[in-house]
Amino acid sequence: MHRVHVDRASYKSWIYEHCTSYAVRWARLDDYDRFVDRWPLLQDWFKAPLRQRLLDKENCVRGEHPHGGASPFDKRISEHLGVTAFEIYQVELPPGESTEPHTHLDDQVEDVYVVTRGDGWLVVDDEHVPITAGQFIAVTVESVRAVLAGESGVVLVAICAPT
């Protein structure tokens, strides 16, 4: 199986066929443009056979994404690895910072969070649930959710997959 870097026109056609929200369409196309501009060397990488790809988290660029809870503390892992079936982000929240409250009613994406370091709270529909390293958390599509870092900050991996 080969992963091939798709041209913008093909990607736009796919987005218009699969995304009904104008905001999601615009965000995905904007994301595509930023990705191609910032990481042109990866275009050849996408043409290589996908056997394995190793990524050091320090080589990941922070940046917002089209996902509902985007924050400037996110590292976009899935794009660097060439994964397209789901999205993976590492979120590194300093003490007291939080992600944006959001749902996934528009894009029908399920979230799973894996807390890897620190502590804080997952706020789901205004209920504060304490979280700490070593926990796995799933949140339903319709629930309003945000992550709030505790005194030591919190690092988590967000896995986001369409339903």
Backbone as a chain_set.jsonl record, in Angstrom:
{"seq": "MHRVHVDRASYKSWIYEHCTSYAVRWARLDDYDRFVDRWPLLQDWFKAPLRQRLLDKENCVRGEHPHGGASPFDKRISEHLGVTAFEIYQVELPPGESTEPHTHLDDQVEDVYVVTRGDGWLVVDDEHVPITAGQFIAVTVESVRAVLAGESGVVLVAICAPT", "coords": {"N": [[0.844, -1.188, 0.0], [0.596, 2.179, -0.857], [0.94, 5.493, 0.252], [-0.154, 8.435, -1.107], [0.632, 11.749, -1.795], [-1.932, 13.951, -2.152], [-3.275, 16.119, -4.65], [-4.37, 19.573, -4.371], [-6.843, 20.149, -5.639], [-8.095, 17.627, -5.888], [-8.279, 16.965, -3.205], [-9.931, 19.035, -2.313], [-12.291, 18.421, -3.684], [-12.93, 15.995, -2.442], [-13.337, 16.9, 0.202], [-15.594, 18.597, -0.116], [-17.444, 16.709, -0.788], [-17.614, 15.114, 1.512], [-17.817, 16.717, 3.819], [-20.195, 18.668, 5.342], [-20.42, 21.094, 6.632], [-19.694, 24.495, 6.142], [-17.73, 25.875, 7.562], [-16.072, 23.802, 8.477], [-15.21, 22.78, 6.018], [-13.734, 24.991, 5.01], [-11.779, 25.224, 7.008], [-10.439, 22.76, 6.789], [-9.371, 22.935, 4.181], [-7.758, 25.189, 4.462], [-6.015, 24.187, 6.338], [-4.798, 22.186, 4.808], [-3.419, 23.777, 2.924], [-1.607, 25.153, 4.625], [-0.164, 23.001, 5.603], [1.075, 21.915, 3.289], [2.625, 24.125, 2.549], [4.325, 24.445, 4.802], [5.605, 21.999, 5.214], [7.063, 20.939, 2.858], [8.952, 18.984, 2.225], [7.906, 16.632, 3.096], [6.202, 15.742, 1.149], [7.376, 13.959, -0.685], [7.828, 11.942, 1.089], [5.277, 10.977, 1.634], [4.8, 9.508, -0.625], [6.265, 7.273, -0.306], [6.443, 3.747, 0.554], [4.321, 2.693, 3.214], [5.546, 1.482, 5.905], [6.636, 1.765, 8.477], [6.803, 4.616, 10.578], [8.717, 6.808, 12.391], [8.559, 9.222, 14.845], [9.911, 11.85, 16.585], [8.714, 13.592, 19.314], [9.655, 16.144, 19.71], [10.175, 17.103, 17.222], [7.806, 17.818, 16.18], [5.608, 20.307, 15.102], [3.976, 22.88, 16.825], [0.568, 23.905, 16.631], [-2.55, 25.23, 15.544], [-5.504, 23.48, 14.504], [-8.085, 22.02, 12.428], [-9.79, 20.783, 14.13], [-12.318, 20.782, 16.654], [-11.49, 21.489, 19.356], [-9.141, 22.96, 19.171], [-5.979, 24.249, 20.154], [-3.236, 26.488, 20.963], [-1.391, 24.856, 22.121], [-1.202, 22.404, 21.016], [0.282, 19.609, 19.371], [0.572, 18.394, 16.225], [0.395, 15.282, 15.48], [-0.516, 13.147, 13.762], [-0.414, 14.107, 11.086], [2.324, 14.376, 10.637], [3.072, 11.739, 10.675], [1.744, 10.72, 8.541], [-0.728, 9.572, 8.795], [-4.084, 8.962, 8.002], [-6.593, 7.964, 8.638], [-7.479, 8.676, 11.125], [-7.032, 11.28, 13.604], [-4.244, 12.423, 15.509], [-3.124, 14.127, 18.319], [-0.732, 15.712, 20.386], [-1.184, 17.239, 23.384], [0.044, 19.784, 25.258], [-0.455, 21.253, 28.046], [0.272, 24.07, 29.937], [0.414, 24.878, 33.5], [-2.794, 25.827, 34.663], [-3.788, 26.498, 32.138], [-6.102, 25.865, 29.375], [-7.958, 23.799, 27.026], [-10.156, 24.709, 24.313], [-13.633, 24.786, 25.019], [-15.769, 22.434, 23.442], [-17.849, 20.603, 21.081], [-18.526, 17.711, 19.033], [-20.522, 17.716, 17.167], [-20.792, 18.778, 14.596], [-18.697, 17.595, 13.03], [-18.783, 14.945, 13.735], [-16.865, 13.439, 15.254], [-15.213, 11.199, 17.384], [-13.599, 11.436, 20.536], [-10.708, 10.254, 22.214], [-8.799, 10.434, 25.061], [-5.508, 10.18, 26.306], [-3.868, 10.417, 29.181], [-0.657, 11.399, 29.779], [1.172, 12.7, 31.404], [1.289, 14.677, 34.378], [-1.549, 16.454, 35.786], [-5.035, 17.36, 36.108], [-8.216, 18.541, 35.03], [-10.942, 17.126, 33.313], [-13.431, 18.699, 31.754], [-16.671, 18.035, 31.328], [-19.688, 18.697, 29.952], [-20.061, 20.727, 31.888], [-19.292, 19.4, 34.212], [-16.653, 18.764, 36.382], [-14.11, 16.528, 36.068], [-11.603, 14.869, 37.726], [-8.354, 14.267, 36.348], [-5.464, 12.236, 35.721], [-2.043, 11.153, 35.127], [-1.768, 8.186, 33.178], [-4.39, 7.537, 32.744], [-7.157, 6.691, 30.578], [-9.549, 8.188, 28.547], [-12.786, 8.501, 27.212], [-14.983, 10.492, 25.271], [-18.286, 11.375, 24.489], [-19.723, 12.263, 21.296], [-21.611, 14.391, 21.354], [-21.201, 15.703, 23.77], [-20.133, 18.6, 25.569], [-16.813, 19.458, 25.888], [-13.677, 20.082, 27.553], [-10.232, 20.452, 28.453], [-8.57, 21.133, 31.423], [-5.625, 22.242, 32.82], [-3.833, 21.201, 35.747], [-1.933, 22.143, 38.736], [0.649, 21.29, 38.053], [0.57, 21.256, 35.363], [-0.545, 19.539, 32.369], [-0.14, 16.771, 30.191], [-1.362, 15.268, 27.361], [-2.471, 12.76, 25.038], [-4.476, 13.102, 22.302], [-6.786, 11.263, 20.556], [-8.589, 11.219, 17.693], [-11.348, 10.251, 15.962], [-13.442, 9.756, 13.124], [-16.925, 8.955, 13.355]], "CA": [[0.0, 0.0, 0.0], [1.329, 3.441, -0.914], [0.2, 6.715, 0.545], [0.255, 9.407, -2.111], [0.246, 13.126, -1.516], [-2.991, 14.283, -3.097], [-3.257, 17.522, -5.043], [-5.389, 20.37, -3.688], [-8.143, 20.033, -6.314], [-8.68, 16.34, -5.492], [-8.618, 17.058, -1.785], [-11.098, 19.921, -2.217], [-13.444, 17.648, -4.141], [-13.259, 15.038, -1.376], [-13.862, 17.672, 1.332], [-16.944, 19.048, -0.439], [-18.309, 15.529, -0.808], [-17.73, 14.484, 2.825], [-18.024, 17.684, 4.903], [-21.334, 19.522, 5.024], [-20.257, 22.401, 7.265], [-18.811, 25.416, 5.426], [-16.594, 26.181, 8.436], [-15.177, 22.64, 8.46], [-14.588, 22.755, 4.686], [-12.737, 26.053, 4.939], [-10.688, 24.896, 7.926], [-9.669, 21.634, 6.235], [-8.593, 23.417, 3.034], [-6.728, 26.064, 5.012], [-5.064, 23.276, 6.954], [-4.058, 21.565, 3.695], [-2.495, 24.768, 2.375], [-0.531, 25.388, 5.589], [0.642, 21.789, 5.668], [1.906, 21.831, 2.085], [3.591, 25.212, 2.599], [5.291, 24.31, 5.896], [6.337, 20.743, 5.195], [7.151, 20.453, 1.477], [9.796, 17.798, 2.125], [7.11, 15.449, 3.404], [5.451, 15.304, -0.023], [8.011, 12.736, -1.172], [7.663, 10.937, 2.138], [3.951, 10.386, 1.484], [4.819, 8.591, -1.758], [7.013, 6.084, 0.096], [5.618, 2.695, 1.173], [4.086, 2.92, 4.636], [5.871, 0.32, 6.735], [6.632, 2.374, 9.799], [7.354, 5.965, 10.627], [9.068, 7.165, 13.756], [8.54, 10.669, 15.009], [10.277, 12.373, 17.902], [7.743, 14.654, 19.6], [10.301, 17.455, 19.632], [10.17, 17.526, 15.825], [6.439, 18.201, 15.812], [5.338, 21.735, 15.2], [2.72, 23.242, 17.469], [-0.271, 24.686, 15.745], [-3.974, 24.952, 15.575], [-5.983, 22.531, 13.512], [-9.521, 22.198, 12.203], [-10.527, 20.068, 15.163], [-13.058, 21.715, 17.496], [-10.824, 21.946, 20.576], [-7.787, 23.389, 18.834], [-5.315, 25.213, 21.032], [-1.841, 26.697, 20.555], [-0.558, 23.898, 22.842], [-1.34, 21.126, 20.325], [1.264, 19.151, 18.385], [-0.187, 17.601, 15.249], [1.183, 14.07, 15.268], [-0.969, 12.307, 12.644], [0.062, 14.642, 9.81], [3.749, 14.065, 10.503], [3.21, 10.305, 10.439], [1.042, 10.354, 7.324], [-1.932, 8.823, 9.148], [-5.255, 9.668, 7.488], [-7.853, 7.375, 9.102], [-7.852, 9.375, 12.355], [-6.077, 12.332, 13.93], [-3.602, 12.314, 16.811], [-2.494, 15.356, 18.779], [-0.228, 15.757, 21.754], [-1.572, 18.517, 23.961], [0.899, 20.093, 26.402], [-1.049, 22.426, 28.693], [0.947, 24.581, 31.124], [-0.495, 25.047, 34.642], [-3.885, 26.791, 34.559], [-4.285, 26.679, 30.771], [-7.137, 24.893, 28.999], [-8.378, 23.73, 25.634], [-11.439, 25.367, 24.088], [-14.809, 23.912, 25.133], [-16.3, 22.12, 22.115], [-18.507, 19.32, 20.821], [-18.22, 17.245, 17.685], [-21.78, 17.512, 16.449], [-20.591, 19.12, 13.181], [-17.821, 16.68, 12.297], [-19.051, 13.57, 14.191], [-15.595, 12.838, 15.638], [-15.103, 10.743, 18.767], [-12.305, 11.728, 21.155], [-10.152, 9.47, 23.307], [-7.643, 11.115, 25.629], [-4.602, 9.379, 27.109], [-3.095, 11.356, 29.995], [0.693, 10.845, 29.89], [1.946, 13.373, 32.459], [0.613, 15.757, 35.083], [-2.922, 16.257, 36.237], [-5.951, 18.457, 35.82], [-9.632, 18.175, 34.996], [-11.693, 17.063, 32.078], [-14.727, 19.324, 32.01], [-17.64, 17.461, 30.403], [-21.024, 19.226, 30.242], [-19.917, 21.514, 33.135], [-18.858, 18.562, 35.333], [-15.198, 18.67, 36.456], [-13.665, 15.175, 36.403], [-10.144, 14.882, 37.882], [-7.587, 13.361, 35.491], [-4.059, 12.108, 36.086], [-1.268, 10.311, 34.218], [-2.117, 6.775, 33.144], [-5.818, 7.34, 32.485], [-7.711, 6.737, 29.225], [-10.87, 8.794, 28.691], [-13.556, 8.674, 25.982], [-16.042, 11.492, 25.417], [-19.269, 11.236, 23.419], [-19.715, 13.299, 20.263], [-22.467, 15.527, 21.675], [-20.832, 16.343, 25.032], [-19.218, 19.744, 25.551], [-15.647, 19.048, 26.646], [-12.447, 20.869, 27.564], [-9.262, 19.969, 29.422], [-7.99, 22.204, 32.237], [-4.409, 21.753, 33.472], [-3.664, 21.425, 37.18], [-0.77, 22.92, 39.177], [1.872, 20.851, 37.379], [0.299, 21.161, 33.934], [-0.977, 18.21, 31.942], [0.194, 16.375, 28.829], [-2.217, 14.157, 26.951], [-2.571, 12.445, 23.621], [-5.878, 13.083, 21.858], [-7.013, 10.447, 19.364], [-9.867, 11.712, 17.201], [-11.732, 9.42, 14.818], [-14.825, 9.937, 12.672], [-17.809, 7.843, 13.699]], "C": [[0.884, 1.243, 0.0], [0.397, 4.577, -0.522], [0.731, 7.767, -0.414], [-0.241, 10.782, -1.683], [-0.761, 13.555, -2.573], [-2.935, 15.773, -3.433], [-4.459, 18.248, -4.43], [-6.775, 20.21, -4.322], [-8.837, 18.72, -5.937], [-9.122, 16.366, -4.045], [-9.865, 17.928, -1.586], [-12.364, 19.178, -2.63], [-13.894, 16.667, -3.057], [-13.896, 15.756, -0.188], [-15.301, 18.094, 1.06], [-17.936, 17.881, -0.474], [-18.586, 14.995, 0.597], [-17.995, 15.437, 3.983], [-19.156, 18.629, 4.526], [-21.188, 20.928, 5.589], [-19.271, 23.261, 6.468], [-17.56, 25.693, 6.249], [-15.584, 25.032, 8.434], [-14.471, 22.55, 7.116], [-13.455, 23.762, 4.606], [-11.53, 25.713, 5.799], [-9.815, 23.78, 7.369], [-8.817, 22.085, 5.046], [-7.47, 24.351, 3.478], [-5.617, 25.229, 5.63], [-4.196, 22.61, 5.886], [-3.009, 22.54, 3.158], [-1.318, 25.019, 3.318], [0.402, 24.186, 5.667], [1.597, 21.704, 4.482], [2.974, 22.919, 2.095], [4.694, 24.971, 3.631], [6.15, 23.06, 5.796], [6.477, 20.177, 3.775], [8.007, 19.197, 1.341], [9.007, 16.518, 2.392], [6.332, 14.945, 2.191], [6.055, 14.031, -0.615], [7.84, 11.605, -0.177], [6.316, 10.227, 1.988], [3.895, 9.398, 0.324], [5.546, 7.29, -1.419], [6.066, 5.03, 0.678], [5.504, 2.934, 2.677], [4.344, 1.621, 5.388], [5.888, 0.748, 8.183], [7.203, 3.774, 9.669], [7.566, 6.308, 12.088], [9.149, 8.673, 13.838], [8.914, 11.015, 16.443], [9.371, 13.565, 18.162], [8.356, 16.046, 19.517], [10.329, 17.984, 18.202], [8.79, 17.933, 15.329], [6.241, 19.685, 16.039], [4.0, 21.946, 15.898], [1.879, 24.014, 16.472], [-1.713, 24.281, 15.832], [-4.355, 24.084, 14.397], [-7.481, 22.687, 13.383], [-10.395, 21.528, 13.248], [-11.137, 21.072, 16.144], [-12.311, 22.277, 18.686], [-9.428, 22.461, 20.352], [-7.247, 24.407, 19.828], [-3.882, 25.397, 20.549], [-0.884, 25.728, 21.24], [-0.553, 22.525, 22.168], [-0.151, 20.866, 19.401], [0.542, 18.151, 17.499], [0.622, 16.383, 14.82], [0.787, 13.335, 13.995], [-0.458, 12.807, 11.297], [1.526, 14.295, 9.573], [3.971, 12.592, 10.19], [2.527, 9.849, 9.148], [-0.207, 9.524, 7.573], [-3.148, 9.629, 8.684], [-6.584, 9.134, 8.003], [-8.373, 8.051, 10.364], [-6.781, 10.422, 12.616], [-5.522, 12.103, 15.327], [-2.919, 13.647, 17.106], [-1.877, 15.106, 20.137], [-0.525, 17.151, 22.252], [-0.75, 18.718, 25.225], [0.4, 21.39, 27.03], [-0.233, 22.842, 29.913], [-0.058, 24.747, 32.267], [-1.529, 26.145, 34.398], [-4.443, 27.015, 33.167], [-5.341, 25.623, 30.449], [-7.329, 24.866, 27.489], [-9.713, 24.453, 25.528], [-12.586, 24.38, 24.313], [-15.406, 23.697, 23.739], [-17.065, 20.803, 22.126], [-18.028, 18.855, 19.452], [-19.498, 16.91, 16.934], [-21.617, 17.792, 14.956], [-19.79, 18.078, 12.428], [-17.961, 15.215, 12.723], [-17.755, 12.799, 14.496], [-15.652, 12.428, 17.107], [-13.701, 11.054, 19.266], [-11.973, 10.683, 22.206], [-8.919, 10.225, 23.756], [-6.84, 10.125, 26.453], [-3.726, 10.372, 27.866], [-1.719, 10.728, 30.236], [1.527, 11.487, 30.989], [1.084, 14.446, 33.099], [-0.787, 15.393, 35.524], [-3.752, 17.478, 35.879], [-7.379, 17.958, 35.875], [-10.097, 18.081, 33.553], [-13.055, 17.639, 32.424], [-15.677, 18.832, 30.927], [-19.022, 17.923, 30.822], [-21.066, 19.889, 31.619], [-19.569, 20.678, 34.364], [-17.34, 18.421, 35.277], [-14.807, 17.278, 36.939], [-12.149, 15.213, 36.55], [-9.478, 13.871, 36.954], [-6.136, 13.36, 35.947], [-3.37, 11.141, 35.131], [-1.679, 8.851, 34.34], [-3.581, 6.499, 32.85], [-6.135, 7.464, 30.996], [-9.144, 7.215, 29.363], [-11.525, 8.918, 27.32], [-14.685, 9.66, 26.257], [-16.985, 11.364, 24.218], [-19.263, 12.463, 22.511], [-20.46, 14.555, 20.712], [-22.077, 16.275, 22.953], [-19.9, 17.525, 24.806], [-18.048, 19.364, 26.45], [-14.519, 20.04, 26.507], [-11.535, 20.232, 28.599], [-8.645, 21.181, 30.093], [-6.796, 21.63, 32.981], [-4.396, 22.104, 34.953], [-2.386, 22.201, 37.466], [0.526, 22.535, 38.467], [1.717, 20.809, 35.865], [-0.169, 19.756, 33.599], [-0.573, 17.99, 30.488], [-0.695, 15.192, 28.503], [-2.119, 13.967, 25.454], [-4.051, 12.364, 23.305], [-5.946, 12.28, 20.557], [-8.428, 10.751, 18.904], [-10.221, 10.967, 15.92], [-13.178, 9.697, 14.418], [-15.668, 8.705, 13.021], [-18.362, 7.206, 12.446]], "O": [[1.825, 1.333, 0.788], [-0.77, 4.616, -0.912], [1.942, 7.962, -0.516], [-1.387, 10.946, -1.265], [-0.46, 13.522, -3.766], [-2.583, 16.591, -2.582], [-5.437, 17.62, -4.025], [-7.774, 20.143, -3.606], [-10.043, 18.71, -5.694], [-10.188, 15.862, -3.694], [-10.741, 17.595, -0.788], [-13.399, 19.306, -1.977], [-15.087, 16.528, -2.789], [-14.884, 15.277, 0.368], [-16.151, 17.956, 1.94], [-19.126, 18.061, -0.218], [-19.673, 14.479, 0.854], [-18.374, 14.974, 5.059], [-19.083, 19.315, 3.506], [-21.788, 21.864, 5.06], [-18.162, 22.826, 6.157], [-16.456, 25.74, 5.708], [-14.376, 25.267, 8.393], [-13.271, 22.277, 7.063], [-12.347, 23.429, 4.185], [-10.389, 25.891, 5.372], [-8.589, 23.843, 7.465], [-7.668, 21.664, 4.915], [-6.366, 24.308, 2.935], [-4.433, 25.524, 5.467], [-2.984, 22.491, 6.06], [-1.852, 22.169, 2.961], [-0.171, 25.091, 2.878], [1.618, 24.343, 5.784], [2.789, 21.45, 4.655], [4.11, 22.67, 1.693], [5.862, 25.257, 3.37], [7.297, 23.057, 6.244], [6.051, 19.051, 3.519], [7.795, 18.416, 0.414], [9.408, 15.44, 1.955], [5.846, 13.814, 2.21], [5.322, 13.122, -1.004], [7.722, 10.442, -0.563], [6.225, 9.017, 2.191], [3.02, 8.532, 0.299], [5.452, 6.315, -2.165], [5.017, 5.368, 1.227], [6.471, 3.328, 3.328], [3.463, 0.767, 5.493], [5.218, 0.146, 9.022], [7.985, 4.066, 8.765], [6.678, 6.113, 12.917], [9.75, 9.318, 12.979], [8.302, 10.526, 17.393], [9.268, 14.458, 17.321], [7.645, 17.022, 19.279], [10.49, 19.187, 17.992], [8.634, 18.347, 14.18], [6.663, 20.237, 17.055], [3.015, 21.272, 15.595], [2.402, 24.688, 15.584], [-2.048, 23.14, 16.15], [-3.616, 23.974, 13.419], [-8.091, 23.422, 14.16], [-11.615, 21.697, 13.242], [-10.528, 22.104, 16.429], [-12.484, 23.453, 19.005], [-8.6, 22.404, 21.261], [-7.961, 25.302, 20.28], [-3.365, 24.561, 19.808], [0.317, 25.766, 20.975], [0.039, 21.583, 22.694], [0.354, 21.773, 18.74], [-0.032, 17.176, 17.985], [1.436, 16.46, 13.9], [1.657, 12.937, 13.221], [-0.102, 11.996, 10.443], [1.923, 13.963, 8.457], [4.94, 12.233, 9.521], [2.717, 8.713, 8.714], [-0.694, 8.845, 6.669], [-3.236, 10.83, 8.939], [-7.612, 9.787, 7.824], [-9.571, 8.007, 10.644], [-5.752, 10.453, 11.942], [-6.235, 11.648, 16.221], [-2.231, 14.214, 16.257], [-2.435, 14.37, 20.951], [-0.158, 18.137, 21.613], [-0.833, 17.918, 26.157], [0.777, 22.483, 26.608], [-0.063, 22.045, 30.836], [-1.265, 24.757, 32.023], [-1.187, 27.251, 33.979], [-5.479, 27.664, 33.023], [-5.464, 24.619, 31.151], [-6.922, 25.782, 26.775], [-10.332, 24.771, 26.544], [-12.516, 23.245, 23.84], [-15.536, 24.638, 22.956], [-16.945, 20.0, 23.051], [-17.227, 19.523, 18.799], [-19.552, 15.95, 16.166], [-22.235, 17.116, 14.134], [-20.15, 17.708, 11.311], [-17.327, 14.339, 12.136], [-17.575, 11.664, 14.056], [-16.081, 13.201, 17.964], [-12.73, 10.949, 18.516], [-12.832, 10.274, 22.987], [-8.088, 10.614, 22.936], [-7.401, 9.328, 27.205], [-2.931, 11.089, 27.259], [-1.622, 9.652, 30.826], [2.491, 10.884, 31.462], [0.245, 15.054, 32.434], [-1.162, 14.224, 35.624], [-3.233, 18.491, 35.41], [-7.715, 17.072, 36.66], [-9.689, 18.864, 32.694], [-13.751, 17.118, 33.295], [-15.517, 19.164, 29.753], [-19.488, 17.592, 31.912], [-21.978, 19.65, 32.411], [-19.554, 21.216, 35.471], [-16.791, 18.01, 34.255], [-15.121, 16.888, 38.064], [-11.458, 15.558, 35.591], [-9.97, 12.755, 36.789], [-5.64, 14.348, 36.489], [-4.033, 10.395, 34.41], [-1.908, 8.34, 35.437], [-3.975, 5.34, 32.719], [-5.494, 8.213, 30.259], [-9.886, 6.707, 30.204], [-10.896, 9.385, 26.37], [-15.269, 9.663, 27.34], [-16.538, 11.259, 23.076], [-18.853, 13.552, 22.912], [-19.989, 15.667, 20.477], [-22.576, 17.375, 23.193], [-18.998, 17.472, 23.969], [-18.236, 18.996, 27.61], [-14.4, 20.743, 25.504], [-12.001, 19.553, 29.514], [-8.247, 22.137, 29.429], [-6.932, 20.639, 33.699], [-4.88, 23.159, 35.363], [-1.818, 22.835, 36.576], [1.408, 23.376, 38.298], [2.627, 20.375, 35.159], [-0.183, 18.881, 34.465], [-0.653, 18.899, 29.662], [-0.776, 14.231, 29.269], [-1.743, 14.871, 24.708], [-4.794, 11.639, 23.966], [-5.252, 12.584, 19.587], [-9.376, 10.554, 19.664], [-9.499, 11.036, 14.925], [-14.042, 9.855, 15.281], [-15.187, 7.573, 12.985], [-19.131, 6.248, 12.527]]}, "num_chains": 1, "name": "protein.A"}
